[in-house]
Amino acid sequence: MLTIKLSTFPILTTERLVLRELRRLDADQVFAMRSDPLVMQHVNRPLAKTIVDANALINLIVATVAANDAVQWAITAKGDDTFIGLIGFWRIVKEHHYGELGYTLMRDHWGKGYISEAIGSVVPFGFSTLGFHRIEAITRPENIASIRALEKNGFVREAHLKENIFSNGAFHDSVQFGLLSR
């Protein structure tokens, strides 16, 4: 079984980004992102209705990271510590040596290649530091930007599941991607 034990939270940097620990001070930006219907259109979670919802998400993330059951980073632009998104392994399956990658970005930062750049930093960390054999990502087939970012980072489309997700009163298809450490 995979053992994950991070003594300190890892900060990752890319050419344009700093991926840092999510903080309770990020609540206003988390709320702005999670309450935006366009941002959340492909996320199988309800819209945040109040700042309490954002704080609950931050508390959940902080707790799962502390329990070594997840590693999720706040995305910030280099030189500006303001939260603009979230990326990480929100679900780690230790007995099978894999993590599920998830990410969300505030709409003002779409189209800049930030998610692809962040994936390019997080994936090697998952394989080399966390010891994953496999990383999975699941998105909706109409989320072309997400699919492009995954494929650009070497993920392979493995399955198209029909109406396997019930969210916001409707059934949705999902597309599963995978990447192996070799």
ROTOR-244295 format. One record per residue: z, y, x of N, C-alpha, C in turn. Coordinates in steps of 0.2 Angstrom, whole numbers, plus 5000, padded with zeros to 4 digits. Layout:
REM ROTOR-244295
nc3,nc2,nc1,cac3,cac2,cac1,cc3,cc2,cc1
Z,Y,X,Z,Y,X,Z,Y,X $
...
REM end
This chain:
REM ROTOR-244295
nc3,nc2,nc1,cac3,cac2,cac1,cc3,cc2,cc1
5000,4994,5004,5000,5000,5000,5000,5006,5004 $
4996,5011,5002,4996,5018,5006,5002,5021,5005 $
5005,5024,5011,5011,5028,5011,5009,5035,5013 $
5011,5040,5009,5009,5047,5010,5016,5051,5011 $
5016,5054,5017,5022,5058,5018,5021,5064,5022 $
5020,5069,5019,5018,5076,5022,5025,5079,5024 $
5026,5080,5030,5033,5084,5032,5032,5091,5030 $
5026,5094,5031,5025,5101,5029,5018,5101,5025 $
5018,5106,5020,5011,5106,5017,5006,5109,5021 $
5000,5105,5021,4995,5107,5026,4991,5113,5023 $
4989,5117,5028,4985,5123,5026,4978,5121,5030 $
4973,5121,5026,4966,5120,5028,4962,5126,5028 $
4958,5127,5033,4954,5133,5033,4946,5131,5034 $
4942,5135,5031,4935,5134,5032,4932,5141,5035 $
4926,5141,5035,4922,5148,5037,4925,5154,5033 $
4925,5153,5026,4927,5158,5022,4933,5158,5018 $
4936,5152,5018,4942,5150,5014,4948,5148,5018 $
4954,5149,5014,4960,5146,5016,4963,5143,5010 $
4964,5136,5011,4967,5132,5006,4975,5131,5008 $
4979,5134,5003,4986,5134,5005,4990,5131,4999 $
4996,5131,5000,5001,5128,4995,5001,5133,4988 $
5000,5130,4983,5001,5133,4976,5008,5136,4976 $
5008,5142,4974,5015,5146,4973,5016,5148,4966 $
5022,5148,4964,5024,5151,4957,5022,5158,4956 $
5021,5162,4962,5018,5169,4962,5011,5169,4960 $
5008,5163,4960,5001,5163,4958,5000,5162,4950 $
5005,5162,4946,5005,5161,4939,5000,5165,4935 $
5000,5172,4937,4995,5176,4933,4988,5174,4934 $
4986,5172,4940,4979,5170,4942,4978,5163,4939 $
4983,5159,4939,4982,5152,4936,4981,5153,4929 $
4985,5157,4926,4984,5159,4918,4977,5161,4917 $
4974,5166,4921,4968,5169,4920,4962,5164,4920 $
4963,5159,4925,4958,5154,4926,4958,5149,4920 $
4964,5147,4919,4965,5141,4914,4965,5144,4907 $
4964,5150,4905,4963,5153,4899,4956,5155,4897 $
4952,5154,4902,4945,5156,4902,4941,5151,4899 $
4938,5151,4893,4934,5146,4890,4928,5143,4894 $
4925,5148,4898,4919,5146,4902,4922,5142,4908 $
4927,5144,4911,4930,5140,4916,4932,5133,4914 $
4935,5133,4908,4938,5126,4906,4933,5122,4902 $
4927,5124,4901,4922,5120,4896,4921,5113,4899 $
4922,5112,4905,4921,5105,4907,4927,5101,4910 $
4933,5105,4908,4940,5102,4910,4943,5099,4904 $
4945,5093,4905,4948,5089,4899,4955,5091,4898 $
4957,5097,4898,4964,5100,4896,4963,5106,4892 $
4968,5107,4888,4968,5113,4883,4968,5119,4887 $
4966,5124,4884,4966,5131,4887,4973,5133,4887 $
4975,5137,4893,4982,5140,4893,4982,5145,4888 $
4987,5145,4884,4988,5151,4879,4993,5156,4881 $
4998,5154,4885,5002,5159,4888,5004,5158,4895 $
5007,5163,4898,5009,5162,4905,5014,5156,4906 $
5017,5154,4901,5022,5148,4901,5017,5142,4902 $
5011,5142,4900,5007,5136,4901,5005,5136,4908 $
5004,5141,4911,5002,5142,4918,5008,5140,4923 $
5014,5142,4921,5020,5140,4925,5021,5133,4924 $
5020,5130,4918,5021,5123,4917,5016,5119,4922 $
5010,5121,4922,5005,5118,4927,5007,5118,4934 $
5009,5124,4936,5012,5125,4943,5018,5121,4944 $
5022,5120,4940,5028,5116,4941,5026,5109,4941 $
5022,5106,4937,5019,5100,4938,5016,5098,4944 $
5012,5103,4947,5008,5102,4953,5014,5102,4959 $
5018,5106,4959,5023,5107,4964,5027,5100,4964 $
5029,5098,4958,5033,5091,4958,5029,5085,4960 $
5023,5085,4958,5019,5079,4961,5017,5079,4968 $
5016,5085,4971,5016,5086,4978,5022,5084,4982 $
5028,5086,4979,5034,5085,4982,5036,5077,4982 $
5033,5074,4977,5034,5067,4976,5029,5063,4980 $
5025,5066,4984,5019,5063,4987,5014,5059,4983 $
5014,5061,4977,5009,5058,4972,5003,5062,4971 $
5002,5068,4974,4996,5072,4974,4996,5077,4980 $
4991,5080,4981,4990,5085,4986,4985,5090,4983 $
4987,5096,4981,4983,5101,4978,4984,5107,4982 $
4978,5111,4983,4978,5117,4986,4976,5123,4982 $
4979,5129,4983,4977,5135,4980,4971,5137,4985 $
4965,5139,4982,4960,5141,4986,4960,5149,4986 $
4960,5152,4992,4960,5159,4993,4954,5161,4998 $
4952,5167,4997,4947,5169,5002,4950,5171,5009 $
4947,5170,5014,4950,5172,5021,4951,5180,5020 $
4957,5182,5023,4959,5189,5023,4962,5191,5016 $
4962,5187,5011,4964,5189,5004,4968,5183,5002 $
4975,5184,5001,4979,5178,4999,4979,5177,4992 $
4975,5180,4988,4975,5180,4981,4972,5173,4978 $
4975,5170,4974,4973,5163,4971,4966,5164,4968 $
4961,5160,4969,4955,5160,4966,4953,5154,4963 $
4957,5148,4965,4955,5142,4962,4960,5137,4964 $
4958,5131,4962,4963,5125,4964,4958,5119,4966 $
4960,5115,4971,4957,5109,4973,4962,5104,4976 $
4960,5098,4975,4964,5093,4978,4964,5086,4975 $
4968,5082,4977,4969,5075,4975,4974,5075,4970 $
4972,5076,4963,4977,5077,4958,4980,5070,4956 $
4976,5065,4958,4979,5058,4956,4978,5054,4963 $
4983,5051,4965,4982,5046,4971,4985,5039,4969 $
4980,5035,4970,4982,5028,4968,4983,5024,4975 $
4990,5024,4976,4992,5021,4983,4990,5014,4984 $
4991,5010,4979,4990,5003,4980,4982,5001,4981 $
4978,5006,4979,4971,5005,4980,4968,5010,4985 $
4972,5014,4989,4970,5018,4994,4964,5023,4992 $
4965,5026,4986,4960,5031,4984,4964,5037,4981 $
4960,5042,4981,4962,5048,4977,4957,5051,4973 $
4959,5054,4968,4954,5057,4963,4954,5065,4964 $
4948,5067,4966,4947,5074,4968,4946,5078,4962 $
4949,5084,4961,4948,5089,4956,4948,5096,4958 $
4944,5100,4955,4944,5107,4957,4942,5112,4951 $
4944,5118,4951,4943,5123,4947,4942,5130,4950 $
4938,5134,4948,4937,5140,4952,4936,5146,4947 $
4940,5151,4948,4939,5157,4943,4932,5159,4943 $
4930,5161,4937,4922,5163,4936,4920,5168,4940 $
4924,5173,4942,4921,5178,4947,4919,5176,4953 $
4920,5170,4955,4919,5167,4962,4914,5161,4961 $
4911,5160,4955,4906,5155,4955,4899,5157,4958 $
4895,5152,4960,4889,5154,4963,4889,5156,4971 $
4895,5155,4974,4896,5157,4981,4896,5151,4986 $
4896,5145,4983,4897,5139,4987,4904,5138,4989 $
4909,5141,4986,4916,5140,4988,4918,5133,4987 $
4917,5130,4981,4919,5123,4980,4916,5118,4984 $
4910,5119,4986,4907,5114,4991,4910,5115,4998 $
4911,5121,5000,4915,5122,5006,4922,5119,5006 $
4925,5120,5000,4932,5118,5000,4932,5110,5000 $
4927,5107,4996,4927,5100,4996,4925,5097,5004 $
4921,5101,5007,4920,5099,5014,4926,5099,5019 $
4931,5102,5017,4937,5103,5021,4942,5097,5018 $
4943,5097,5012,4948,5092,5008,4946,5085,5009 $
4940,5083,5009,4938,5076,5010,4940,5073,5016 $
4938,5076,5022,4940,5074,5029,4948,5073,5029 $
4951,5078,5026,4959,5077,5026,4961,5071,5022 $
4958,5069,5017,4959,5064,5013,4958,5057,5017 $
4953,5057,5020,4951,5051,5024,4955,5050,5030 $
4956,5055,5034,4959,5055,5041,4967,5056,5041 $
4969,5060,5037,4976,5061,5036,4980,5057,5031 $
4977,5057,5025,4980,5053,5020,4979,5046,5020 $
4973,5044,5024,4972,5037,5024,4968,5034,5019 $
4964,5038,5015,4960,5035,5009,4955,5031,5012 $
4953,5026,5008,4947,5022,5009,4942,5025,5004 $
4944,5028,4999,4939,5030,4994,4941,5036,4991 $
4937,5041,4989,4938,5047,4985,4933,5047,4979 $
4936,5048,4973,4932,5048,4967,4932,5055,4964 $
4927,5057,4960,4927,5063,4957,4924,5062,4950 $
4926,5064,4945,4923,5063,4938,4921,5070,4935 $
4915,5071,4933,4913,5077,4929,4909,5076,4923 $
4907,5081,4920,4903,5080,4914,4896,5080,4916 $
4891,5077,4913,4884,5077,4916,4881,5084,4915 $
4883,5088,4911,4880,5095,4910,4883,5100,4915 $
4888,5098,4919,4891,5102,4924,4887,5102,4931 $
4881,5105,4931,4876,5104,4936,4879,5107,4943 $
4883,5112,4942,4886,5115,4949,4891,5110,4952 $
4895,5107,4948,4899,5102,4951,4896,5096,4954 $
4891,5094,4950,4887,5088,4953,4884,5090,4959 $
4881,5096,4960,4877,5098,4966,4882,5099,4972 $
4888,5101,4970,4893,5102,4976,4895,5095,4978 $
4896,5090,4974,4898,5083,4976,4893,5080,4980 $
4887,5080,4977,4881,5077,4981,4880,5080,4988 $
4881,5087,4988,4880,5090,4994,4885,5088,5000 $
4891,5085,4997,4896,5083,5001,4896,5075,5002 $
4890,5072,5000,4889,5065,5001,4892,5060,4996 $
4894,5063,4990,4896,5059,4985,4890,5056,4982 $
4891,5049,4979,4886,5046,4976,4888,5045,4969 $
4883,5046,4964,4884,5045,4957,4884,5037,4956 $
4890,5035,4953,4891,5028,4952,4890,5026,4945 $
4892,5030,4940,4892,5028,4933,4891,5034,4929 $
4888,5033,4923,4888,5038,4918,4891,5034,4912 $
4897,5037,4910,4901,5033,4904,4899,5037,4898 $
4898,5034,4893,4896,5037,4886,4902,5038,4882 $
4903,5044,4880,4908,5046,4876,4915,5043,4877 $
4917,5043,4883,4923,5040,4886,4929,5045,4886 $
4928,5051,4885,4933,5057,4885,4933,5060,4878 $
4939,5060,4875,4940,5064,4869,4944,5071,4871 $
4941,5076,4870,4944,5083,4872,4941,5088,4867 $
4946,5092,4865,4945,5098,4860,4941,5095,4854 $
4943,5090,4851,4941,5087,4845,4934,5084,4845 $
4931,5082,4851,4925,5079,4852,4925,5074,4858 $
4920,5069,4857,4919,5064,4862,4914,5067,4867 $
4915,5066,4874,4911,5068,4879,4909,5063,4884 $
4903,5063,4887,4902,5058,4892,4905,5061,4899 $
4905,5056,4903,4907,5058,4910,4903,5055,4915 $
4903,5058,4921,4899,5055,4927,4904,5054,4932 $
4904,5048,4935,4909,5046,4940,4905,5046,4947 $
4908,5049,4952,4905,5049,4959,4910,5046,4964 $
4908,5043,4969,4912,5040,4974,4910,5042,4981 $
4915,5041,4986,4913,5042,4993,4918,5038,4996 $
4915,5033,5001,4919,5029,5005,4920,5032,5012 $
4926,5030,5015,4927,5032,5022,4923,5030,5027 $
4919,5025,5026,4914,5023,5031,4908,5027,5031 $
REM end
